[in-house]
Amino acid sequence: MPRDETSAQRAARLRLGRLPGYVRQPDPARRGGEDGRTYKKGWEVRFTARSEAEITEIRELVAAAGFAPARPFFKGHQLIQPVYGIAAVQAYLAARESLEAAETAVRGDRRNAGIPEQTRREPDSVAAAARAAEQAAALAARAAARAAQATRTTQTARER
């Protein structure tokens, strides 16, 4: 990033990381091979949107970040806003990394602060239920064995 950028541009570039999208990169093997003249794919960020209102917001944010948005197009059931150039790709990836690092730090702070993180307990609860069932079956088997022993003892006492 150039040093002469404004704080508004830096903030807009950081907000780019929150936008849904993906990156397309050229294949260096195809670029340098025999078909290098026909292989035209370059560096590109594609922001996805569901409506034209979202595309307008994305275009404004991209322009505020200092990049030139290209013409949006439809792909499948989504609107795609492409932004071409390696600088746009690097800014988007840097914004995504800083966003993920901030989220990881927040999660780490919660763990250190004593706030329990909710996790799925299905395997533990299933294992606990299985252990409880085994214990109940063992208790029932012991009770049945005692009852059978008591019955045998009573029958032998009557026979005497």
N, C-alpha and C positions, 0 to 999 in steps of 0.2 A: 504494500500500500504506500502511495506517495505520502510524504510528510506534510504537504501543503493542503491536505484534505480538511474539510471542516468537521466539526463535531456532529453536525447533522448528517453528513455523509457516513461517518463512522457508525452512528446510531442506526442509520438505514441499512448499512451493510450487516450489522449484527442482527437486525430484524429479518434479514433474508433467510437466516438459518431456521426460523420458525415456519417458513413457508413450505408446503408440501411440494416435493419435486425430486428430480433425479439428474444425474450427470452423465453425459455421453463424452467419451474420450476417443481419439483416433487410435487405430492399431498401428504401432510403429513398423511392424513387419510388412504390412501391406503398403504403407506410405513409402517405404524405402525400396520396395521390390520393383519388378518390371511394370506392374500395373499402377505404379505410383502417380502417374499422370492422370489416370482415370479415377483413382480413389480420392474423393473429395470430402470425406467426413472430417470434421474438425472438432474443436473443443466447444461444448455447449451445455448450458443448464436449461432444463425444461421444468417450468413450474406448472403444476396441475391445478385446475379450478373446475367448479361445477356450474358456474354461471358467468355471464358477461360482467356482472357487477364485481365479482371476485377478480376477473381478469383486469378490470379497470384499476382496482386497488393494487394488484400486483404490478401493473405497468407503472403506476405512480411511485411505488416503493423502489422499483428497479431504477427508475429515472432519478429518484432522490439519492440513491446509492452511487450514482455516477456512471451508470451503464445505459446503453441504448437498447431498449426492448425491440425485438423484431415483430413481424406480423404474427398474431396468434392464429392457431389452426385447431381443427377438431381431430382427435385420434380416439377411436372407440367412442365411449360415451363421455369423454372429458374434453375440456378446452385446454390447450397447451400454449403456454407463453414461453417461447424460446428466447434465450439471451446468449449470444455467441461471443466466444473469446476465452482465452486461457485465464485472463484476469478475473472474469466473472466466475469461472469455475473455482479458481483459488479462493476468491472472496466467499463464495457459497460454502465451500468445504470448511474454510476456517470458521465461519459463523456456526456451522453445524457442530464442529468440534468444541467450540467454546460453550455452546448451548448444552451439549452432552456432559461436558466437564462441570458446568454449573449444576446440572441436575444430579450428577454423581456426588458432588460436594454437599448438596442439600440432603440427599439420602444418607450420606455419611454423618452429617451433623445430627440427623434425627436418631441414628443408631447410638451415637455418643451421648445424646441428651437423655436417653432413657425412654424414648418413645418407642414402643414396640412396633415393628413392621409386620403388617399382616401377611401371612403366607398361607398357602393351602396346607391343610392338615389331613387330607384324605388318607394318604398312606399310613400315617400314624394312627388315625382313628380306626381304620380297617384292621391294622395289626393289633390294636388294643382290643377291638371287638373279638378278634380271633382268639387272643389269649384268654379273654373272659369266658368265651364259649368252651375252650379247652378246660379251664379251671372248673366251670360248672359241670362239665361232663365227668371230670375226675371226681368231684364231690358226689355226684349222683351215683357213680360206680362204687365209691366207698360206702355210701349209705345203703346201696342194694346189697353189697357184700355183708355188711353188718346185719341187715335184716335177714338175709339167708342164714347167717351164722346163728342168730337168735332163734330162728325157726327150728333149725337143726338141734340146738341145745334144748329147746322146749320139748321137741318130739322125743329125744333120748331120755329126758327126765320123766316123761309120762310112761315110757316103756318100762322103766325100772320100777 
